[in-house]
Amino acid sequence: MENEKNTIWQEIFADYRKSELSQRAYCKENNLKYSTFAYWRNRLSKRAKEQFVEIPIVKSDVKEDNLFLNLSMDSNGEITIRIKAK
């Protein structure tokens, strides 16, 4: 149930961003309470910040021209980063 609500509100916010309306105008046009919209905006924003993982910067002797980066994400949201020196 909780994941379902998260998914619904993520879809609402994706639609809102496409609309180019103000938050209040979007809520009015879509019959949403602005207070509920703001609650979920804050809740999802906080959740996204909690999932942030900082990747430390490591100095290397390899020249930037000789680097290859492969970044991929699978359907479960798992991210794989591969860095190879040529």
Contacts in CASP RR format, 6 or more apart in sequence:
PFRMAT RR
TARGET T0000
AUTHOR 0000-0000-0000
METHOD contacts of the structure
MODEL  1
MENEKNTIWQEIFADYRKSELSQRAYCKENNLKYSTFAYWRNRLSKRAKE
QFVEIPIVKSDVKEDNLFLNLSMDSNGEITIRIKAK
6 44 0 8 1.000
6 47 0 8 1.000
9 40 0 8 1.000
9 43 0 8 1.000
9 44 0 8 1.000
10 44 0 8 1.000
12 30 0 8 1.000
12 32 0 8 1.000
12 37 0 8 1.000
12 40 0 8 1.000
13 40 0 8 1.000
13 41 0 8 1.000
13 44 0 8 1.000
15 30 0 8 1.000
16 23 0 8 1.000
16 26 0 8 1.000
19 26 0 8 1.000
19 29 0 8 1.000
21 29 0 8 1.000
23 34 0 8 1.000
23 37 0 8 1.000
23 38 0 8 1.000
23 41 0 8 1.000
24 34 0 8 1.000
26 32 0 8 1.000
26 37 0 8 1.000
27 33 0 8 1.000
27 34 0 8 1.000
27 37 0 8 1.000
55 81 0 8 1.000
62 85 0 8 1.000
66 85 0 8 1.000
66 86 0 8 1.000
67 83 0 8 1.000
67 84 0 8 1.000
67 85 0 8 1.000
67 86 0 8 1.000
68 83 0 8 1.000
68 84 0 8 1.000
68 85 0 8 1.000
68 86 0 8 1.000
69 81 0 8 1.000
69 82 0 8 1.000
69 83 0 8 1.000
70 80 0 8 1.000
70 81 0 8 1.000
70 82 0 8 1.000
70 83 0 8 1.000
70 84 0 8 1.000
71 79 0 8 1.000
71 80 0 8 1.000
71 81 0 8 1.000
71 82 0 8 1.000
72 79 0 8 1.000
72 80 0 8 1.000
73 79 0 8 1.000
73 80 0 8 1.000
74 80 0 8 1.000
END
